[in-house]
Structure formats: C-alpha cells, structure tokens
C-alpha cells in the first residue's frame, strides 16, 4: 500500500486519502466504488534541455533534468487524480497506475489513473 504525502496518513478514513497500486487495502474494506478517475498533465520540452540530454545520452549516465521533470509531472498527475476522486466523494484510489507517452513530439504526457473508492476499517 502506498499512502501519498499530503493525501495520506495512518487512517485513510479519518483525514487522509489512500492511494494504492493494489486491489485491496489491508485492514479496510471497499464499501463503495465511484468509478475511474484520471489525472493528466502534458509538459513541453525545453530545447536547451534536449540538446544537453542528447550530449549526455552519447556519453552515458542519468539525464537528471529529465528525471526531475518527469517526477514533477507524476506528482501533478497524481494530485489531479486525487482531486477528481475527492470530488466524487471517495477517500481512496485502488489499482492506481501511471502511463507516460510522447505528445506529438512536443512534450511528454503523464496520466495517473485508478478506481475511486470509499474504504472503511474492518473491525
């Protein structure tokens, strides 16, 4: 299970929001399913960053600027997905996944998606 930063906590039904890549939440039961939720962001490419990355890819090693940009995109997509789930009355998202693709050679599209649910603690 993965409790996400400001969304999560030890008790997802109290004040937190749980996001998990699994179907079940240990110690909780799903009492309502609200449907699919998505968070999407598209980041444009930086010409100078692409040039630097091109040189770096020839020499080998991590492309730190691109790594940082992708991590920020994932967080933004995740936040948007959680906001959509909350608007449906959910306190969690199960089966969360990320999808990353090229956006017409102009940027990178990052999508977070899953199933919005309401969970409660099993006694």
C-alpha positions as protocol buffer text, in pm:
chain_id: "A"
residue {
  index: 1
  type: UNK
  ca { x: 0 y: 0 z: 0 }
}
residue {
  index: 2
  type: UNK
  ca { x: 117 y: 348 z: -71 }
}
residue {
  index: 3
  type: UNK
  ca { x: 0 y: 647 z: 132 }
}
residue {
  index: 4
  type: UNK
  ca { x: 74 y: 957 z: -66 }
}
residue {
  index: 5
  type: UNK
  ca { x: 230 y: 1257 z: 110 }
}
residue {
  index: 6
  type: UNK
  ca { x: -26 y: 1519 z: 200 }
}
residue {
  index: 7
  type: UNK
  ca { x: -308 y: 1291 z: 88 }
}
residue {
  index: 8
  type: UNK
  ca { x: -236 y: 1007 z: 326 }
}
residue {
  index: 9
  type: UNK
  ca { x: -191 y: 908 z: 682 }
}
residue {
  index: 10
  type: UNK
  ca { x: -228 y: 610 z: 909 }
}
residue {
  index: 11
  type: UNK
  ca { x: -609 y: 616 z: 880 }
}
residue {
  index: 12
  type: UNK
  ca { x: -744 y: 694 z: 533 }
}
residue {
  index: 13
  type: UNK
  ca { x: -1099 y: 734 z: 662 }
}
residue {
  index: 14
  type: UNK
  ca { x: -1009 y: 999 z: 923 }
}
residue {
  index: 15
  type: UNK
  ca { x: -834 y: 1284 z: 746 }
}
residue {
  index: 16
  type: UNK
  ca { x: -612 y: 1116 z: 492 }
}
residue {
  index: 17
  type: UNK
  ca { x: -658 y: 982 z: 144 }
}
residue {
  index: 18
  type: UNK
  ca { x: -513 y: 647 z: 41 }
}
residue {
  index: 19
  type: UNK
  ca { x: -369 y: 567 z: -299 }
}
residue {
  index: 20
  type: UNK
  ca { x: -261 y: 211 z: -365 }
}
residue {
  index: 21
  type: UNK
  ca { x: -149 y: 9 z: -664 }
}
residue {
  index: 22
  type: UNK
  ca { x: -322 y: -299 z: -522 }
}
residue {
  index: 23
  type: UNK
  ca { x: -685 y: -403 z: -542 }
}
residue {
  index: 24
  type: UNK
  ca { x: -733 y: -430 z: -165 }
}
residue {
  index: 25
  type: UNK
  ca { x: -635 y: -206 z: 126 }
}
residue {
  index: 26
  type: UNK
  ca { x: -505 y: -412 z: 420 }
}
residue {
  index: 27
  type: UNK
  ca { x: -729 y: -368 z: 724 }
}
residue {
  index: 28
  type: UNK
  ca { x: -1003 y: -195 z: 523 }
}
residue {
  index: 29
  type: UNK
  ca { x: -1292 y: -294 z: 306 }
}
residue {
  index: 30
  type: UNK
  ca { x: -1419 y: -118 z: -2 }
}
residue {
  index: 31
  type: UNK
  ca { x: -1776 y: -8 z: 71 }
}
residue {
  index: 32
  type: UNK
  ca { x: -1842 y: 196 z: -243 }
}
residue {
  index: 33
  type: UNK
  ca { x: -1693 y: 226 z: -589 }
}
residue {
  index: 34
  type: UNK
  ca { x: -1715 y: 565 z: -756 }
}
residue {
  index: 35
  type: UNK
  ca { x: -1559 y: 476 z: -1092 }
}
residue {
  index: 36
  type: UNK
  ca { x: -1248 y: 554 z: -1291 }
}
residue {
  index: 37
  type: UNK
  ca { x: -1051 y: 868 z: -1217 }
}
residue {
  index: 38
  type: UNK
  ca { x: -771 y: 1030 z: -1415 }
}
residue {
  index: 39
  type: UNK
  ca { x: -507 y: 1295 z: -1367 }
}
residue {
  index: 40
  type: UNK
  ca { x: -335 y: 1420 z: -1678 }
}
residue {
  index: 41
  type: UNK
  ca { x: -51 y: 1662 z: -1750 }
}
residue {
  index: 42
  type: UNK
  ca { x: 149 y: 1740 z: -2060 }
}
residue {
  index: 43
  type: UNK
  ca { x: 488 y: 1906 z: -2022 }
}
residue {
  index: 44
  type: UNK
  ca { x: 656 y: 2076 z: -2316 }
}
residue {
  index: 45
  type: UNK
  ca { x: 1014 y: 2003 z: -2394 }
}
residue {
  index: 46
  type: UNK
  ca { x: 1289 y: 2254 z: -2337 }
}
residue {
  index: 47
  type: UNK
  ca { x: 1511 y: 2290 z: -2645 }
}
residue {
  index: 48
  type: UNK
  ca { x: 1825 y: 2354 z: -2439 }
}
residue {
  index: 49
  type: UNK
  ca { x: 1747 y: 2062 z: -2210 }
}
residue {
  index: 50
  type: UNK
  ca { x: 1701 y: 1836 z: -2514 }
}
residue {
  index: 51
  type: UNK
  ca { x: 2039 y: 1941 z: -2654 }
}
residue {
  index: 52
  type: UNK
  ca { x: 2209 y: 1876 z: -2319 }
}
residue {
  index: 53
  type: UNK
  ca { x: 2030 y: 1542 z: -2288 }
}
residue {
  index: 54
  type: UNK
  ca { x: 2145 y: 1448 z: -2637 }
}
residue {
  index: 55
  type: UNK
  ca { x: 2508 y: 1502 z: -2543 }
}
residue {
  index: 56
  type: UNK
  ca { x: 2460 y: 1320 z: -2213 }
}
residue {
  index: 57
  type: UNK
  ca { x: 2297 y: 1021 z: -2385 }
}
residue {
  index: 58
  type: UNK
  ca { x: 2605 y: 986 z: -2607 }
}
residue {
  index: 59
  type: UNK
  ca { x: 2837 y: 987 z: -2305 }
}
residue {
  index: 60
  type: UNK
  ca { x: 2607 y: 781 z: -2083 }
}
residue {
  index: 61
  type: UNK
  ca { x: 2462 y: 848 z: -1740 }
}
residue {
  index: 62
  type: UNK
  ca { x: 2141 y: 976 z: -1587 }
}
residue {
  index: 63
  type: UNK
  ca { x: 1956 y: 1262 z: -1753 }
}
residue {
  index: 64
  type: UNK
  ca { x: 1892 y: 1445 z: -1425 }
}
residue {
  index: 65
  type: UNK
  ca { x: 1695 y: 1734 z: -1575 }
}
residue {
  index: 66
  type: UNK
  ca { x: 1456 y: 1495 z: -1748 }
}
residue {
  index: 67
  type: UNK
  ca { x: 1430 y: 1279 z: -1436 }
}
residue {
  index: 68
  type: UNK
  ca { x: 1332 y: 1584 z: -1230 }
}
residue {
  index: 69
  type: UNK
  ca { x: 1077 y: 1697 z: -1491 }
}
residue {
  index: 70
  type: UNK
  ca { x: 918 y: 1351 z: -1509 }
}
residue {
  index: 71
  type: UNK
  ca { x: 896 y: 1326 z: -1128 }
}
residue {
  index: 72
  type: UNK
  ca { x: 721 y: 1667 z: -1115 }
}
residue {
  index: 73
  type: UNK
  ca { x: 482 y: 1556 z: -1389 }
}
residue {
  index: 74
  type: UNK
  ca { x: 394 y: 1238 z: -1200 }
}
residue {
  index: 75
  type: UNK
  ca { x: 319 y: 1437 z: -883 }
}
residue {
  index: 76
  type: UNK
  ca { x: 99 y: 1680 z: -1078 }
}
residue {
  index: 77
  type: UNK
  ca { x: -92 y: 1396 z: -1246 }
}
residue {
  index: 78
  type: UNK
  ca { x: -133 y: 1221 z: -910 }
}
residue {
  index: 79
  type: UNK
  ca { x: -267 y: 1537 z: -747 }
}
residue {
  index: 80
  type: UNK
  ca { x: -520 y: 1587 z: -1026 }
}
residue {
  index: 81
  type: UNK
  ca { x: -636 y: 1225 z: -1000 }
}
residue {
  index: 82
  type: UNK
  ca { x: -684 y: 1255 z: -622 }
}
residue {
  index: 83
  type: UNK
  ca { x: -874 y: 1583 z: -666 }
}
residue {
  index: 84
  type: UNK
  ca { x: -1111 y: 1416 z: -912 }
}
residue {
  index: 85
  type: UNK
  ca { x: -1164 y: 1121 z: -675 }
}
residue {
  index: 86
  type: UNK
  ca { x: -1238 y: 1356 z: -384 }
}
residue {
  index: 87
  type: UNK
  ca { x: -1492 y: 1542 z: -598 }
}
residue {
  index: 88
  type: UNK
  ca { x: -1675 y: 1209 z: -636 }
}
residue {
  index: 89
  type: UNK
  ca { x: -1681 y: 1158 z: -258 }
}
residue {
  index: 90
  type: UNK
  ca { x: -1405 y: 895 z: -247 }
}
residue {
  index: 91
  type: UNK
  ca { x: -1144 y: 858 z: 26 }
}
residue {
  index: 92
  type: UNK
  ca { x: -913 y: 636 z: -175 }
}
residue {
  index: 93
  type: UNK
  ca { x: -797 y: 515 z: -514 }
}
residue {
  index: 94
  type: UNK
  ca { x: -714 y: 150 z: -577 }
}
residue {
  index: 95
  type: UNK
  ca { x: -534 y: -9 z: -872 }
}
residue {
  index: 96
  type: UNK
  ca { x: -351 y: 319 z: -942 }
}
residue {
  index: 97
  type: UNK
  ca { x: -120 y: 321 z: -1243 }
}
residue {
  index: 98
  type: UNK
  ca { x: 88 y: 569 z: -1441 }
}
residue {
  index: 99
  type: UNK
  ca { x: 105 y: 591 z: -1817 }
}
residue {
  index: 100
  type: UNK
  ca { x: 368 y: 801 z: -1994 }
}
residue {
  index: 101
  type: UNK
  ca { x: 370 y: 877 z: -2366 }
}
residue {
  index: 102
  type: UNK
  ca { x: 507 y: 1118 z: -2621 }
}
residue {
  index: 103
  type: UNK
  ca { x: 275 y: 1409 z: -2701 }
}
residue {
  index: 104
  type: UNK
  ca { x: 323 y: 1471 z: -3075 }
}
residue {
  index: 105
  type: UNK
  ca { x: 698 y: 1527 z: -3042 }
}
residue {
  index: 106
  type: UNK
  ca { x: 629 y: 1844 z: -2842 }
}
residue {
  index: 107
  type: UNK
  ca { x: 626 y: 1710 z: -2488 }
}
residue {
  index: 108
  type: UNK
  ca { x: 556 y: 1426 z: -2253 }
}
residue {
  index: 109
  type: UNK
  ca { x: 209 y: 1320 z: -2140 }
}
residue {
  index: 110
  type: UNK
  ca { x: 177 y: 1166 z: -1796 }
}
residue {
  index: 111
  type: UNK
  ca { x: -151 y: 1011 z: -1685 }
}
residue {
  index: 112
  type: UNK
  ca { x: -231 y: 875 z: -1338 }
}
residue {
  index: 113
  type: UNK
  ca { x: -542 y: 660 z: -1326 }
}
residue {
  index: 114
  type: UNK
  ca { x: -726 y: 420 z: -1099 }
}
residue {
  index: 115
  type: UNK
  ca { x: -1059 y: 340 z: -939 }
}
residue {
  index: 116
  type: UNK
  ca { x: -1203 y: 584 z: -685 }
}
residue {
  index: 117
  type: UNK
  ca { x: -1342 y: 408 z: -378 }
}
residue {
  index: 118
  type: UNK
  ca { x: -1468 y: 465 z: -28 }
}
residue {
  index: 119
  type: UNK
  ca { x: -1299 y: 241 z: 228 }
}
residue {
  index: 120
  type: UNK
  ca { x: -1366 y: 177 z: 596 }
}
residue {
  index: 121
  type: UNK
  ca { x: -1171 y: -1 z: 868 }
}
residue {
  index: 122
  type: UNK
  ca { x: -1260 y: -366 z: 921 }
}
residue {
  index: 123
  type: UNK
  ca { x: -1334 y: -435 z: 1289 }
}
